[in-house]
Amino acid sequence: MSLADNSGGAEGNLLFTREDLASDIASILKGDEYSAEALAHLFIILREAIAGGLEGINRTSETLAAAVELTFAHSRAHAAALRLYLLAQEGRLKVEDEPVRLIGAAIERNTSVTNASNA
């Protein structure tokens, strides 16, 4: 299973609430005087959970998957996808360049390759 297959998982298995995790990620990415403490806090919680055994390892894995998903909102890919979406809403794209069509085709190409290599 890839991270792309696991988006929107149950919050009950995370080490933090999604809101707290999103807040910590935003703080870390700001690069201000509190960023180092937020990052250290995140690492300490993850380390302690891993040391706690299999349940902690599973919760850490779910938390890291959620962190990747939440980090997307701060990425260049998100900014580009948002710009593409806005152009589509403004009617400024060719049909073949519509976001769902472009993204769906890329996902299909890559999951087909992945599924074929796993078979």
N, C-alpha and C positions, 0 to 999 in steps of 0.2 A: 504494500500500500504506500502511495506517495502522499506528500503533504497536500497535494491538490485534491486527492480523494477524501481527505479528512477534514475539510473545512466545515465550520459550524458545528463542531462536536459539543457534547454535553458539558456544561460549565461545572457540574458537580464533581468532576474528576480533576479539576485544575487546582493548583496550589494557591492561586489568588482568584479573586473575582475578575472577570474580563475587564471591568471598569478600572480596577486597581492596576492590572497588568498594562492596560492601555495608557494609564497615567504615568506609570514607571517608564514605559517605552518612550513616551513623549518627553519626559524629563531627561532621559538619557540622551536622546537625539538633539535636545536643545543645546547641549554642550555648555551649560552654565555651571555655577559653583556647586550645584546640588547633584549634577550628573554622576560624578564618581561615587557618591554615596548611594544613589539609586541603583547603579550598576552593581556595586558591592553587595547591597541588600539582596538583589535578584540572585546573584551568584551564591550567596550564603544559603538562601532558601532552597535553591536547586541542589546544592551540595548536601545539605542536611536531608533532603528528601531521598536522594540517591543512596545515602548511607543508611537510610531506614529500611532498605530491602526492596523486594519486588513491587509492593504497592507504591512505594515512593518513586521507584524507577518508572513505573507506568504513569503516575501522576506527573512526573517531570517531563516525560515524553509528550503527554497531552498539553502541558503548559507550554513547552517549546513550540509545538505545532500552532497553538493559539497565538504565541508571540510572533511567529513568522507571519501569520495572517494579519495580525494587528499592525505589524510594521509596514505592510503593503501600503497603507494609507499615506505613508511618509516617503514612498519610493518614486523614482523617476517613471517607472512603469505605470504607477497609479496616475501620476500627473498626465502622462501621455494618453492613457485610456480615458481619463476625464475630458481631456481636450478633444479627443475623437468623438466621444459621446456628445459633447456640446456642439461640435460641427454637424453631427447627425441631426440633433434637435433643431438646428438652424436651417436644415435642408441644404447644406453645403457639401454633401458627399455624393459620390456616385453610388449606385445600389451595391455594387460589388465591394465598396469600401465601408459599408455599414458595420459598426462595431461587433454586433452579434455574429454577423457573417464572417468577418475577419478572425475574430477570436475563436469562434466555433470551429472554423476550418483548421486553425493552428492546433487546437486541442485534439481534433480528430486525427490529423496527420501524426501527431506525436504519441497519442495513446494507441493508435493502430500499430506504429512501429514498436512501441513498448510491449503491447499485447502479443505481437507476432514473435518477438524475441523471447518472451516468457513461455510460449507454447512448446 
